[in-house]
Amino acid sequence: MTTTQLDTTLRQLRLTGLGRSLPVRLQEAAANRLGHGEFLELILQDELNVRQQRQLEKRKRLAQFRTLKTLEDFDWRFNPQIPKKEIFDLAAGQFITAASDALFLGAPGLGKTHLAQAIGYEAIKQGRLVRYVSIFDLIGDFLQEEALHEKERALRQYLKPDLLIIDDMGLKRLPKHAGEYLLEVIMRRHETRSTLMTSNRPLEDWGKLLHDVPTATAILDRFLHHARVVTFQGKSYRLKDAAVGHATMKPDENE
């Protein structure tokens, strides 16, 4: 079989990863006198690696992270009060296997969004399906689909992920009926899929945020049933960055 014929066959079999590395592997096999079994193992592993990387990239796109955040990128020294062990326990993914939930509580700027997305990225690397969304976008999706009488379509996209990350609860009050939509998601995911939420407001304020105290109570009753609550304390990273930027600015020559 000619090289051209071999390339065509590999494309037909969708073995593009194997085809890409094959010339190098052939040279390696000849130089090291590899047996047929050793050679086959190498080229199949090349194909497997390429497919795994493609799946990882696909899951990252589906997650819709704001930006890719990792545990390694986080500055643990700035706020040593943040419970690192609890975060790494969550990143290990056992709470997702158990279909339990997690809640990050704390003031703005402490890294809740970063670490929520980092845990989501770890879940993706474990082969899980993840979706990240702000509470405002989630409610917006329901309002849009409700107008088109397609509420179930909006609901399906939030029921499918192994881990749903709902960010920014408490930044501002939500539209009317927001509590009903959020309750629907929490109820349908309860004990079947995992949800991680972040909030900068105490739980007793959720009724005001949702314009509906009974609905907020029902949400928290189910969500906190099997949830790990992680409290964030410390100084704002954003204020730190702003202070550094201000300190490094040169004084105006006209002053």
N, C-alpha and C positions, 0 to 999 in steps of 0.2 A: 504494500500500500504506500502510495506517495505521500509526501508531507501535506500537499494540498488536500488529498482525499481524507487523510487523517484529521486535518483541521475541520473539514466539512462534517465528518462523522461525529466529532466531539461536539460541534455546535448543535447538530441534530439531537444528540443525547443531552444537550444542555450541561455539558461538562466544561464550561468555560474556564473555571478555576484550574482544573487539571491541564487544559490546553495551554494556559498561560505559563505554567511552570514546567511543562513537559520538556522543552529543549534543555533547560538547565538540569533537570533530573536525569535525562538521558546521558548527559556528559558526566554527571556525578556517578551514575551507575557504572559507566565504562571505566572511569578513573579508579573507582573503589571496588570494582568487580562484585557489585551487589547481586545477590540471587534474585530470582523472579519474585519471590514472596516479599523480600525487603523493598524492591523497587515498587511493587504494587501498593504496598503499605504507604510508602512516601507520597505517591501521586494521589492516592485516595484521600490522604490526610490533607493535602493541598486543596483538593476540591471541597472537603468538609470545612476547612478554615474559611474559604471564600464564602461559602453558603452561610456560615454562622455570622460572618461580618455583615453580609447583606441583610440577614434577619435583624441583627442589632440596629443597623441604620434604619430599617423599616419601622421597628418599634420606637425608635427615637423620634421619627417624623410623626408617627401616630400619637405620641405622648403630647406633642405641641407645647413643649417647655418654652418658657420665655427665652432663656439661655441655658446652655448645658452647665449645670453646677455639679461639683463632685465633693465628696467628703474630704479629699486631699486638698482642695482649694480653700477650705474653710479655715479662718484664723481662730483657732481654739484658744490662743493665749490672750486675745483681746478681752474676752469675757469668760474667764475660767469658771464662772458660776454655771454656765450652760452644761447640763448633764451629758457629757460625752459618751459615757457608757450606755445610757438609755438610747441615745441616738444610734450608736453602732448596733445595739440589740435590735432596734427596729430595722436597720439596714440589712441585717442578716435575713430578714424576710419571714421569720416564724409567725409573726402576727398576720401576715397575708395568708400563709398556709392555714392558719386557724380561723380565717375570715373574721378577725376582730379589727378594731379601729384604733385611731390615734388622733389626739388633739394637741396642737401646739398653741399655748397661751402666753402672751407677753406683749410688751409695748412695741411700737414700730421700730425697725432698724436693728433688731437683735439677731437677725439671721434665720428667722422662721421659714421664709420663702426659699432661701438658699438650701437649707437642710431638708426641707420637704421635697424639693426637686432632686437633691442628691440621693435621698432614699428612693425616689422614683427611678433614678438612673440605675441604682444597684438592683432594683427589682427587674428592670429591663435586661440587665446583664445575666440575671438568673432565668431569663426566658419568659418573663411574665409580661402581660399586656397592661400598660399604664396610660392613664389620661390625666393631664394637668389642666385645670381651668380656674379662673377667678370666679368668685361667687357672682359677680356682675355679669360675666359672659354666660355663665350657666343659666341664670334667670333670663337673660336676653334671648338665649336660644329657645327657651320655653315660651316666652312671650311671642316670638316670631312664629314659631310653629303652631301656637295656639290660634293665632290669627288665620293661619292656613288650614286649621282643623287637622293638624298633624302632630298632636301632642305626643303620641306614641313614638314617632320617629325621633323626637328630641330625647325621649326617655331611653330609648334603646342604646343610644351612644354612651349614656352614662351608666347603664347597667352591665354592659359587656366587660369593661376592664377589670382585671384582677385587683388593681389598686387605682382608686379614684382620688386625686388630690384636689381639694377645693380650697382655694387660697383667698386671703383678704377679707374674711368675715369680720365686719366691724369697722371698716374704713369709713362707711357712711350708711345711712339708712337705705333700705332696699325698696323697690316698688311694691305696691299692693299686690297681694296674692303670691309674693315671693316665698313666703313661708309654706304655702301649699305645695309649690313646686319642689322646694327643698325637702319637705317632709316625704313627698312621693319617692324621691331618690333614696333618701335614708331608709325608709320603710322597705323598699324593694331590694335594697342591698343588704339589709340587716341579716347577719348570720349566714350570708351566702357569698359576699364579696367584701373586701376591705376598703375603708375610706379614711383618708387622712385630711383633717381640716386644720387651718391656721386662723387664729383670731387675735386681734389686739384689744378686744373688749371682754370684760368678765362675763361669765355665763348669765348672770342676772340681768344683763342689758340686752340679751338676745330678743326678748319679747318686744322691746321698743324698736330695735332694728328691723324686726319683721312685721311690725304693726299688729302683732297677734300673739298675745301671751300664751293662750292655750296651745296654739300650734308650735310655738317655740318650746314649750314644756314637753310636748309629744316628741319633737325632734330630739331633744336632749335625753329624754327617757330611753329612747332606742339607741341613739348614737353612743351614749356613755355606758350602755349595758356591758359591753365587753371592750371598752376603750382604755388605752393608756394615755393619761394626761401628763404632758411634759410642760413644765413652767419655765419660761425664759426670763432671766433677769440680767441686768447689766447696763452698759452704755451703748448708745446708738453708733453703729458703724458709719452711717451716713454723716453724722455730726463729726465723727473722727476725721473722715475724708475731707469734709468742708473746712475743719480747723487746720489741717495740714496744708490745704490749698491756700488758705488765707495767709498762713505763716510764711509761705514761700513766695508770695507775690511781692514784687518790687514796689517800693513807695513811688507815688506819682511825683515826677520832677517838679511839678507846679505847686506841690504842697509845701 
